[in-house]
Amino acid sequence: MSDIQAAAKSLNKSVYEDNLKKNIEERMELQGKSPKLATLEEAIRRSGLKDGMTISFHHHFRGGDKVVNLVVAKLAEMGFKNLHLAASSLSDVHAPLIEHIKNGVITRISTSGLRGELAREISMGLMEEPVIFRSHGGRGAAIAKGDLHIDVAFLGASSCDPLGNACGYSRSENAKSICGSLGYALPDAQYADKVVILTDDLVPYPNTPNSISERDVDFVVEVDSVGDSSKIASGAIRDTKNPRDILLAQQAAKVIINSGYFKDGFSIQTGSGGASLAAVKFIRESMIEKGIKASFALGGITAHMVKLHEEGLIERLIDVQSFDKVAAESIKTDPMHKEVSSCEYASADEPGSAVHYLDIVILSALEADVNFNVNVLVGSDGIIRGAIGGHPDTAADSALSIIVCPLLRGRIPCIVDEVTTLITPGSSVDVIVTEYGIAVNPRRPELAERLKEAGLKVVDIKSLRDKALSIIGTPAALPFGDKTVGIVMNRDGSVLDVIKNIDDKK
């Protein structure tokens, strides 16, 4: 190439780059005039929100969420009262809601779970109206049917363009936060009367691929931060080095391998507890040894599942919530890593929801009783300290539901006569794995026989209860009061159980 040709090429490249920069600047200036762009206060006023209405949020940033506190503080500043807060779940970070409840800004709550100081205060009787608890599938179904009507949804997004195309990751170099799947926000975006997207990464149109479409979005608000990505793996999601958890994981893996469902093309979901996650490692070893591959893994997706997928042991990932940054990054780039709404994930009303096609689920428990009922919401002290999540949804629809829990936690029995709060009915539970033996629901005699033939220690669940009592004795009755602080809804919309306040004066 001659010097003249090189100079001409360089000049053409410079002109092209200048034109491209000018085009982007003009495009951003035009998008800056998008009628959907607003401050948070403007979006609230233009949404038509009034006292007594329902506002909703998602919890994909988990312990790192900043949207709920930001929005409710603004609503309090603007003088709103008597609002119904319908969040997919609430956690420790939402303790500031306590003051907003005391001041009458929030008078009703619907959620899947509560944790931390907010949960303690509500358990003690903070609210006049009981909190309504639904499973993730139950919440999606309630929104779709109109049983849970949302007036204004405030949804945090990792990136969004000025017209409202939003998702839980970003292709921008300026990305501040990612959360991966927005599965619990999708029903809100589809069915709420008004939808406000909050983002800390406003990107040029079109933001594709997108989880939430511009056609469902009314307002876009740019904020400093929607969440701390480092905290999406906080709380119950944990690896374990605890010898007891590892023993439970090994036993759960043996149940799966010898259940009759562990064969090529099986599907699986695991909970977020240490033993559940550790079980995946033992299953992986057997999958490699036997040449077995799974068709899909479902639910909250973790780095463990991403690894198995990348190794070719799991064909597809169906993700309603990314449980860590590895999973959140995977969903951005992998076409076999599919995002689904909570309705597609676990609604009993959706013929095509993924749980209907689930073979095996491994779940944890705070308590299980002699009738195989499970409690994952209320602690042994009567304080709300967890979430229903997809527990009853997956247990009900899977071919094999396995509950993994220790016989004791400290001086607290986990196998009891009757659970403190009924979350997952025993009719949905097949196996309970403890370090003292494996209990199989009497309605599954063929399963019990398979496990016995494999040499596993199958015991009567009442013997596990008796073992626990022989070690720690009979616990004192909890000091429940007369006030109902929570109502647990069944998947079909009926009331499953109620939660009474803890009376610390008793």
PAMAR-96231 format. One record per residue (C-alpha): x, y, z. Coordinates in steps of 0.05 Angstrom, whole numbers, plus 5000, padded with zeros to 4 digits. Example, Ala and Ser with C-alpha at 12.3 -4.5 7.8 and 13.67 -1.06 7.14 Angstrom:
// residues 2
X 5246 Y 4910 Z 5156
X 5273 Y 4979 Z 5143
//
This chain:
// residues 506
X 5000 Y 5000 Z 5000
X 5028 Y 5069 Z 4981
X 5036 Y 5126 Z 5030
X 4979 Y 5163 Z 4994
X 4932 Y 5102 Z 5000
X 4950 Y 5094 Z 5074
X 4936 Y 5168 Z 5087
X 4870 Y 5164 Z 5050
X 4849 Y 5102 Z 5090
X 4868 Y 5136 Z 5155
X 4828 Y 5198 Z 5136
X 4768 Y 5156 Z 5117
X 4771 Y 5119 Z 5183
X 4776 Y 5185 Z 5221
X 4716 Y 5213 Z 5183
X 4677 Y 5149 Z 5196
X 4692 Y 5151 Z 5271
X 4674 Y 5225 Z 5275
X 4608 Y 5212 Z 5239
X 4594 Y 5152 Z 5283
X 4607 Y 5193 Z 5346
X 4563 Y 5249 Z 5320
X 4508 Y 5199 Z 5303
X 4510 Y 5169 Z 5373
X 4509 Y 5238 Z 5405
X 4450 Y 5259 Z 5362
X 4414 Y 5194 Z 5378
X 4426 Y 5202 Z 5453
X 4402 Y 5274 Z 5449
X 4339 Y 5251 Z 5414
X 4328 Y 5195 Z 5465
X 4339 Y 5245 Z 5520
X 4273 Y 5275 Z 5499
X 4237 Y 5208 Z 5511
X 4171 Y 5224 Z 5545
X 4184 Y 5164 Z 5591
X 4246 Y 5194 Z 5624
X 4229 Y 5225 Z 5691
X 4254 Y 5237 Z 5761
X 4227 Y 5190 Z 5813
X 4180 Y 5242 Z 5841
X 4155 Y 5259 Z 5771
X 4143 Y 5186 Z 5755
X 4104 Y 5176 Z 5819
X 4060 Y 5237 Z 5806
X 4048 Y 5219 Z 5733
X 4032 Y 5146 Z 5750
X 3968 Y 5168 Z 5785
X 3987 Y 5134 Z 5850
X 3940 Y 5150 Z 5907
X 3933 Y 5133 Z 5981
X 3910 Y 5061 Z 5992
X 3938 Y 5034 Z 5926
X 3985 Y 4975 Z 5915
X 4058 Y 4983 Z 5897
X 4104 Y 4925 Z 5879
X 4178 Y 4908 Z 5878
X 4222 Y 4849 Z 5861
X 4279 Y 4820 Z 5903
X 4330 Y 4799 Z 5851
X 4384 Y 4840 Z 5886
X 4367 Y 4804 Z 5951
X 4408 Y 4832 Z 6008
X 4437 Y 4885 Z 5962
X 4370 Y 4915 Z 5941
X 4365 Y 4991 Z 5943
X 4301 Y 5004 Z 5905
X 4249 Y 4989 Z 5959
X 4279 Y 5035 Z 6011
X 4292 Y 5090 Z 5959
X 4221 Y 5090 Z 5932
X 4184 Y 5083 Z 5998
X 4226 Y 5140 Z 6028
X 4205 Y 5184 Z 5970
X 4132 Y 5164 Z 5978
X 4136 Y 5182 Z 6052
X 4167 Y 5249 Z 6035
X 4110 Y 5261 Z 5986
X 4059 Y 5247 Z 6040
X 4029 Y 5181 Z 6016
X 3992 Y 5138 Z 6067
X 3959 Y 5070 Z 6073
X 3997 Y 5037 Z 6017
X 3999 Y 4962 Z 6003
X 4070 Y 4939 Z 5990
X 4071 Y 4876 Z 5947
X 4143 Y 4852 Z 5942
X 4165 Y 4785 Z 5915
X 4207 Y 4780 Z 5980
X 4236 Y 4825 Z 6034
X 4300 Y 4817 Z 6073
X 4346 Y 4846 Z 6126
X 4363 Y 4907 Z 6083
X 4290 Y 4930 Z 6087
X 4291 Y 4947 Z 6161
X 4276 Y 5021 Z 6145
X 4205 Y 4999 Z 6127
X 4192 Y 4993 Z 6202
X 4188 Y 5068 Z 6210
X 4144 Y 5075 Z 6148
X 4096 Y 5023 Z 6177
X 4095 Y 5061 Z 6244
X 4081 Y 5126 Z 6207
X 4024 Y 5096 Z 6166
X 4057 Y 5100 Z 6098
X 4054 Y 5024 Z 6091
X 3994 Y 4989 Z 6123
X 3993 Y 4924 Z 6085
X 4046 Y 4876 Z 6059
X 4043 Y 4817 Z 6011
X 4107 Y 4777 Z 6001
X 4140 Y 4709 Z 5998
X 4186 Y 4722 Z 6057
X 4211 Y 4768 Z 6112
X 4278 Y 4770 Z 6147
X 4317 Y 4810 Z 6198
X 4291 Y 4865 Z 6243
X 4230 Y 4878 Z 6199
X 4209 Y 4805 Z 6206
X 4220 Y 4807 Z 6282
X 4178 Y 4870 Z 6291
X 4122 Y 4842 Z 6248
X 4125 Y 4777 Z 6287
X 4116 Y 4817 Z 6351
X 4053 Y 4850 Z 6324
X 4078 Y 4914 Z 6290
X 4023 Y 4915 Z 6236
X 3948 Y 4917 Z 6245
X 3937 Y 4880 Z 6180
X 3968 Y 4810 Z 6175
X 4022 Y 4800 Z 6122
X 3998 Y 4756 Z 6064
X 4050 Y 4703 Z 6046
X 4049 Y 4669 Z 5978
X 4097 Y 4622 Z 5944
X 4132 Y 4648 Z 5882
X 4085 Y 4609 Z 5837
X 4026 Y 4630 Z 5879
X 4045 Y 4703 Z 5873
X 4052 Y 4699 Z 5797
X 3984 Y 4664 Z 5792
X 3951 Y 4715 Z 5838
X 3977 Y 4773 Z 5796
X 3955 Y 4740 Z 5731
X 3885 Y 4726 Z 5758
X 3877 Y 4795 Z 5789
X 3874 Y 4770 Z 5860
X 3936 Y 4812 Z 5872
X 3923 Y 4876 Z 5832
X 3984 Y 4922 Z 5825
X 3972 Y 4996 Z 5813
X 4045 Y 5017 Z 5804
X 4105 Y 4970 Z 5798
X 4173 Y 4998 Z 5815
X 4224 Y 4952 Z 5783
X 4299 Y 4957 Z 5788
X 4338 Y 4940 Z 5725
X 4413 Y 4933 Z 5714
X 4406 Y 4968 Z 5647
X 4350 Y 5004 Z 5610
X 4343 Y 5049 Z 5549
X 4302 Y 5113 Z 5550
X 4241 Y 5077 Z 5522
X 4239 Y 5024 Z 5576
X 4273 Y 4962 Z 5547
X 4304 Y 4933 Z 5610
X 4343 Y 4873 Z 5635
X 4383 Y 4847 Z 5694
X 4451 Y 4853 Z 5661
X 4486 Y 4904 Z 5617
X 4529 Y 4903 Z 5555
X 4555 Y 4972 Z 5574
X 4625 Y 4982 Z 5601
X 4593 Y 5027 Z 5653
X 4551 Y 4973 Z 5685
X 4544 Y 4985 Z 5759
X 4501 Y 4927 Z 5780
X 4477 Y 4861 Z 5752
X 4426 Y 4812 Z 5779
X 4414 Y 4766 Z 5720
X 4343 Y 4739 Z 5712
X 4285 Y 4786 Z 5727
X 4235 Y 4728 Z 5731
X 4198 Y 4754 Z 5792
X 4190 Y 4823 Z 5761
X 4160 Y 4799 Z 5695
X 4088 Y 4787 Z 5720
X 4089 Y 4857 Z 5751
X 4113 Y 4888 Z 5686
X 4059 Y 4851 Z 5647
X 3999 Y 4862 Z 5692
X 4011 Y 4926 Z 5733
X 3970 Y 4987 Z 5714
X 4034 Y 5029 Z 5711
X 4107 Y 5007 Z 5708
X 4166 Y 5049 Z 5731
X 4236 Y 5022 Z 5714
X 4292 Y 5047 Z 5758
X 4363 Y 5037 Z 5731
X 4434 Y 5059 Z 5745
X 4456 Y 5045 Z 5673
X 4416 Y 5084 Z 5621
X 4440 Y 5058 Z 5553
X 4425 Y 5077 Z 5481
X 4363 Y 5050 Z 5447
X 4352 Y 4993 Z 5433
X 4374 Y 4955 Z 5495
X 4371 Y 4884 Z 5467
X 4360 Y 4830 Z 5484
X 4313 Y 4855 Z 5538
X 4274 Y 4821 Z 5594
X 4221 Y 4875 Z 5600
X 4195 Y 4908 Z 5537
X 4184 Y 4982 Z 5526
X 4111 Y 4967 Z 5511
X 4100 Y 4949 Z 5584
X 4138 Y 5009 Z 5613
X 4109 Y 5077 Z 5628
X 4168 Y 5113 Z 5661
X 4243 Y 5106 Z 5665
X 4281 Y 5135 Z 5724
X 4357 Y 5139 Z 5727
X 4385 Y 5132 Z 5797
X 4454 Y 5127 Z 5828
X 4446 Y 5053 Z 5846
X 4392 Y 5000 Z 5843
X 4431 Y 4947 Z 5881
X 4495 Y 4917 Z 5904
X 4511 Y 4857 Z 5861
X 4559 Y 4828 Z 5912
X 4501 Y 4814 Z 5958
X 4455 Y 4774 Z 5913
X 4489 Y 4712 Z 5940
X 4477 Y 4732 Z 6013
X 4433 Y 4699 Z 6064
X 4413 Y 4627 Z 6054
X 4455 Y 4616 Z 5992
X 4520 Y 4586 Z 6016
X 4572 Y 4533 Z 6004
X 4587 Y 4490 Z 6064
X 4646 Y 4457 Z 6097
X 4603 Y 4433 Z 6155
X 4613 Y 4358 Z 6162
X 4540 Y 4347 Z 6179
X 4517 Y 4384 Z 6117
X 4565 Y 4344 Z 6074
X 4538 Y 4279 Z 6105
X 4467 Y 4302 Z 6090
X 4487 Y 4320 Z 6019
X 4518 Y 4251 Z 6008
X 4455 Y 4217 Z 6033
X 4410 Y 4261 Z 5989
X 4453 Y 4244 Z 5929
X 4447 Y 4170 Z 5944
X 4371 Y 4177 Z 5948
X 4371 Y 4210 Z 5879
X 4418 Y 4160 Z 5848
X 4377 Y 4100 Z 5873
X 4308 Y 4131 Z 5865
X 4293 Y 4106 Z 5795
X 4290 Y 4178 Z 5769
X 4365 Y 4185 Z 5759
X 4370 Y 4170 Z 5685
X 4390 Y 4204 Z 5621
X 4347 Y 4266 Z 5609
X 4324 Y 4276 Z 5681
X 4310 Y 4347 Z 5706
X 4329 Y 4376 Z 5773
X 4323 Y 4436 Z 5820
X 4362 Y 4447 Z 5884
X 4350 Y 4494 Z 5942
X 4399 Y 4546 Z 5965
X 4420 Y 4514 Z 6031
X 4490 Y 4486 Z 6041
X 4470 Y 4413 Z 6040
X 4427 Y 4422 Z 5978
X 4484 Y 4456 Z 5940
X 4535 Y 4405 Z 5963
X 4490 Y 4348 Z 5938
X 4501 Y 4375 Z 5867
X 4575 Y 4359 Z 5872
X 4562 Y 4286 Z 5891
X 4509 Y 4279 Z 5836
X 4559 Y 4307 Z 5786
X 4609 Y 4251 Z 5802
X 4556 Y 4198 Z 5790
X 4532 Y 4232 Z 5726
X 4602 Y 4229 Z 5697
X 4613 Y 4158 Z 5720
X 4547 Y 4133 Z 5691
X 4547 Y 4177 Z 5629
X 4481 Y 4210 Z 5650
X 4462 Y 4280 Z 5628
X 4405 Y 4324 Z 5653
X 4356 Y 4357 Z 5605
X 4349 Y 4420 Z 5648
X 4362 Y 4450 Z 5715
X 4308 Y 4496 Z 5743
X 4295 Y 4552 Z 5792
X 4346 Y 4596 Z 5825
X 4409 Y 4582 Z 5785
X 4477 Y 4580 Z 5819
X 4549 Y 4576 Z 5796
X 4546 Y 4501 Z 5811
X 4492 Y 4491 Z 5759
X 4528 Y 4536 Z 5709
X 4590 Y 4494 Z 5716
X 4552 Y 4429 Z 5703
X 4519 Y 4462 Z 5643
X 4586 Y 4485 Z 5615
X 4614 Y 4415 Z 5625
X 4557 Y 4388 Z 5583
X 4523 Y 4352 Z 5640
X 4461 Y 4396 Z 5639
X 4433 Y 4414 Z 5571
X 4393 Y 4477 Z 5591
X 4385 Y 4524 Z 5650
X 4316 Y 4552 Z 5664
X 4327 Y 4612 Z 5709
X 4275 Y 4650 Z 5749
X 4328 Y 4681 Z 5795
X 4404 Y 4683 Z 5788
X 4432 Y 4666 Z 5856
X 4503 Y 4693 Z 5844
X 4544 Y 4735 Z 5796
X 4568 Y 4674 Z 5757
X 4496 Y 4656 Z 5740
X 4479 Y 4730 Z 5726
X 4537 Y 4734 Z 5676
X 4519 Y 4667 Z 5644
X 4447 Y 4688 Z 5627
X 4475 Y 4748 Z 5588
X 4516 Y 4707 Z 5539
X 4489 Y 4635 Z 5537
X 4428 Y 4622 Z 5493
X 4416 Y 4556 Z 5530
X 4408 Y 4595 Z 5595
X 4335 Y 4615 Z 5592
X 4301 Y 4669 Z 5634
X 4229 Y 4654 Z 5656
X 4176 Y 4692 Z 5694
X 4150 Y 4665 Z 5760
X 4086 Y 4644 Z 5723
X 4126 Y 4603 Z 5673
X 4168 Y 4576 Z 5730
X 4117 Y 4552 Z 5781
X 4045 Y 4576 Z 5772
X 3996 Y 4519 Z 5785
X 3950 Y 4553 Z 5734
X 4000 Y 4552 Z 5676
X 3996 Y 4486 Z 5637
X 4066 Y 4498 Z 5611
X 4100 Y 4520 Z 5676
X 4167 Y 4486 Z 5684
X 4152 Y 4454 Z 5752
X 4101 Y 4409 Z 5718
X 4160 Y 4376 Z 5682
X 4208 Y 4372 Z 5740
X 4234 Y 4304 Z 5760
X 4275 Y 4317 Z 5823
X 4277 Y 4374 Z 5874
X 4322 Y 4379 Z 5935
X 4296 Y 4427 Z 5988
X 4314 Y 4447 Z 6059
X 4270 Y 4458 Z 6119
X 4267 Y 4493 Z 6186
X 4221 Y 4437 Z 6211
X 4186 Y 4375 Z 6187
X 4134 Y 4336 Z 6225
X 4112 Y 4264 Z 6231
X 4061 Y 4275 Z 6176
X 4116 Y 4300 Z 6129
X 4090 Y 4372 Z 6132
X 4146 Y 4424 Z 6125
X 4158 Y 4494 Z 6153
X 4208 Y 4540 Z 6119
X 4181 Y 4607 Z 6144
X 4176 Y 4612 Z 6220
X 4234 Y 4596 Z 6266
X 4232 Y 4552 Z 6328
X 4224 Y 4616 Z 6369
X 4161 Y 4636 Z 6332
X 4196 Y 4692 Z 6294
X 4188 Y 4697 Z 6219
X 4258 Y 4687 Z 6189
X 4253 Y 4660 Z 6119
X 4213 Y 4655 Z 6056
X 4164 Y 4607 Z 6024
X 4198 Y 4615 Z 5957
X 4182 Y 4560 Z 5908
X 4183 Y 4506 Z 5962
X 4110 Y 4484 Z 5958
X 4107 Y 4494 Z 5883
X 4165 Y 4448 Z 5867
X 4148 Y 4397 Z 5920
X 4077 Y 4390 Z 5893
X 4094 Y 4383 Z 5820
X 4160 Y 4345 Z 5820
X 4163 Y 4270 Z 5812
X 4210 Y 4264 Z 5872
X 4214 Y 4316 Z 5927
X 4270 Y 4308 Z 5978
X 4275 Y 4349 Z 6042
X 4344 Y 4354 Z 6073
X 4348 Y 4376 Z 6145
X 4387 Y 4358 Z 6208
X 4354 Y 4323 Z 6266
X 4373 Y 4381 Z 6311
X 4397 Y 4452 Z 6304
X 4433 Y 4466 Z 6368
X 4382 Y 4448 Z 6422
X 4324 Y 4454 Z 6374
X 4290 Y 4392 Z 6343
X 4277 Y 4395 Z 6268
X 4232 Y 4333 Z 6267
X 4171 Y 4348 Z 6309
X 4100 Y 4326 Z 6323
X 4070 Y 4386 Z 6286
X 4105 Y 4441 Z 6249
X 4099 Y 4512 Z 6277
X 4073 Y 4537 Z 6210
X 4049 Y 4495 Z 6152
X 4082 Y 4516 Z 6086
X 4089 Y 4452 Z 6045
X 4036 Y 4398 Z 6059
X 4062 Y 4328 Z 6073
X 4023 Y 4301 Z 6013
X 4075 Y 4336 Z 5969
X 4136 Y 4309 Z 6006
X 4167 Y 4243 Z 5987
X 4232 Y 4236 Z 6027
X 4263 Y 4269 Z 6088
X 4338 Y 4260 Z 6095
X 4371 Y 4268 Z 6164
X 4438 Y 4246 Z 6191
X 4402 Y 4193 Z 6232
X 4365 Y 4161 Z 6175
X 4320 Y 4171 Z 6115
X 4244 Y 4174 Z 6123
X 4201 Y 4158 Z 6063
X 4129 Y 4180 Z 6059
X 4083 Y 4118 Z 6068
X 4048 Y 4137 Z 6003
X 4113 Y 4119 Z 5966
X 4125 Y 4046 Z 5987
X 4159 Y 4030 Z 5920
X 4210 Y 4085 Z 5933
X 4224 Y 4060 Z 6003
X 4238 Y 3990 Z 5974
X 4287 Y 4017 Z 5923
X 4326 Y 4054 Z 5976
X 4327 Y 3994 Z 6023
X 4352 Y 3950 Z 5966
X 4408 Y 4000 Z 5955
X 4429 Y 3992 Z 6027
X 4406 Y 4060 Z 6052
X 4381 Y 4068 Z 6123
X 4306 Y 4077 Z 6116
X 4270 Y 4092 Z 6182
X 4201 Y 4110 Z 6207
X 4195 Y 4186 Z 6214
X 4167 Y 4178 Z 6284
X 4231 Y 4145 Z 6305
X 4268 Y 4208 Z 6283
X 4222 Y 4250 Z 6325
X 4233 Y 4204 Z 6385
X 4308 Y 4207 Z 6375
X 4307 Y 4283 Z 6376
X 4265 Y 4284 Z 6440
X 4311 Y 4234 Z 6474
X 4369 Y 4280 Z 6462
X 4340 Y 4348 Z 6481
X 4274 Y 4333 Z 6516
X 4207 Y 4365 Z 6500
X 4215 Y 4439 Z 6483
X 4171 Y 4490 Z 6519
X 4110 Y 4516 Z 6483
X 4120 Y 4580 Z 6445
X 4088 Y 4643 Z 6475
X 4040 Y 4658 Z 6418
X 3990 Y 4714 Z 6428
X 3920 Y 4722 Z 6399
X 3938 Y 4770 Z 6342
X 3945 Y 4743 Z 6272
X 4008 Y 4773 Z 6241
X 4011 Y 4730 Z 6179
X 3967 Y 4690 Z 6132
X 3998 Y 4634 Z 6090
X 3963 Y 4624 Z 6024
X 3959 Y 4557 Z 5989
X 3976 Y 4550 Z 5915
X 3902 Y 4550 Z 5897
X 3889 Y 4616 Z 5933
X 3858 Y 4585 Z 5996
X 3885 Y 4598 Z 6066
X 3935 Y 4545 Z 6087
X 3955 Y 4570 Z 6157
X 3959 Y 4632 Z 6200
X 4017 Y 4660 Z 6241
X 4004 Y 4689 Z 6310
X 4045 Y 4742 Z 6344
X 4098 Y 4725 Z 6395
X 4079 Y 4754 Z 6463
X 4144 Y 4769 Z 6499
X 4105 Y 4783 Z 6563
X 4083 Y 4710 Z 6570
//
